[in-house]
Amino acid sequence: MHFETLVEDYRAPLEVNFRGTSLQLRNSLVEGLSAILSSTALFIGVLLEYGLPLLFWMALAFWPSKLAWRRIALLRSTH
């Protein structure tokens, strides 16, 4: 018995869709810029939410601590 094999040489056609590719690149660019703006806004929001109260309390505590430090330095120098 002799069997013949059928071999089909199939080559997929190269289909380049420039319109779809340019749309994907544009969408990637928009998503990247959106991520940059979103992370920047998040950073500024955290800075304002926690930084401003911290700055306020540091400024409020600066003068009493400065006066206390001067008094301690004065007491140390007299002994």
Secondary structure, DSSP 4 states (H G I P E B T S, - for coil): -----------------HHHHHHHHHHHHHHHHHHHHHHHHHHHHHIIIIIHHHHHHHHHHHHHHHHHHHHHHHHHHH-
